[in-house]
Amino acid sequence: MTIIIDQTQFVMIIVDQPQLENDGEEQKPNNGEESGLVLDGGFCIPNTNSFGHNFRDYKIESERQKGVENFYRTNHINQTVDFVKRMREEYGKLDKVEMSIWECCELLNQVVDESDPDLDEPQIEHLLQTAEAIRKDYPNQDWLHLTALIHDLGKVLLHPSFGELPQWAVVGDTFPVGCAFDKSIVHSKYFMENPDYNNSNYNTKCGIYLERCGLDNVMMSWGHDDYMYLVAKENGTSLPSAGLFIIRYHSFYALHRSEAYKHLMNEEDVENLKWLQIFNKYDLYSKSKVRVDVENVKPYYQSLIDKYFPAKLRW
């Protein structure tokens, strides 16, 4: 089944990488023949994205970039506190579909998201590219392999069975609502049209939150990240807290690239952020035209699904 979005071309969501040293057990790098910058774990960063441009370059003049900017304008105008509350209440019921993790992966096989300026490959390709790249560099962290596989599964919100939400409510960089919008957020100028922008309850540094309250107590803009976090948590996953943190905040670029909103983090967030920063360079830079043999790697990932999740999940 093909999910058609915005009647135009498809794109995918990307996120920028903060550089961080490995946390935990030292891993031996797997050296390859690729050219580019090598960061922790031996992962080799390509010089350009699939279109020959720099990664996350939102200023390149192209039809694709115009579409990305228009996407963010719509997103920034509509992601309000009231909207997020409605979405979390509706989708927190988990009454849309019952299916396995792998069935959800297959459902995304022909989905590409419009907020990503770097790639237009099907989602399952990106999931497996990310997971396999991490698996090579962190072979003993199987929870991280699985987290990479499932981190974008919330994009099923684009499917008719899930209400076929518009792109701006599913993909793109995420950010807190209920406090001031940080200028580091991509295309932040469009927040001036958001109803919350001039609301005195929401437009201060902390807004409705307390300093160091913990990100778990902060409402994020609604999308696939928050939805997959709810699905995993409410279905009783045994993934460690760092895995859930990665799922919920992997698109929160204002935090893990620009260090905005760190005043809302608690000690557990600080520790989990280390793993998120490791994950994100793979999430971003593993996007390529290199294909993964799905049937060859499926048994391994199915074993991880069986370890960390029930056979069927409520979505």
Number of C-alpha atoms within 10 A of each C-alpha: 10 11 17 15 19 12 6 9 14 23 23 22 24 25 25 23 22 18 15 16 12 16 12 8 9 11 17 13 16 13 13 9 6 11 10 12 11 14 16 17 20 18 23 23 18 18 13 15 20 16 12 9 13 15 22 19 13 18 9 13 9 11 9 18 19 14 20 21 18 14 19 23 20 17 25 25 17 20 24 21 19 12 14 20 14 12 15 16 10 12 17 15 13 18 11 14 12 13 13 17 21 18 11 19 19 14 19 25 18 16 25 26 26 25 26 25 29 28 25 22 21 17 25 24 24 28 26 26 24 25 25 21 22 25 18 18 19 21 14 12 14 19 19 22 26 26 24 27 24 21 24 25 25 23 27 24 24 23 19 10 10 16 12 16 16 14 21 23 22 26 28 29 25 28 25 20 24 26 24 23 25 17 13 14 20 19 16 14 13 17 24 13 14 18 14 23 21 14 14 13 14 20 17 16 17 18 16 17 18 14 15 16 15 18 21 13 12 18 19 23 28 27 26 25 29 23 26 23 21 21 20 23 14 15 16 12 17 15 18 13 14 20 24 24 21 26 26 25 22 27 26 23 24 23 21 23 17 17 12 18 21 17 15 19 20 15 11 13 19 12 13 18 21 19 20 26 22 22 24 25 23 23 27 22 24 24 25 19 14 10 11 15 10 11 8 8 12 13 11 13 17 13 11 16 21 12 16 17 17 16 12 14 19 16 25
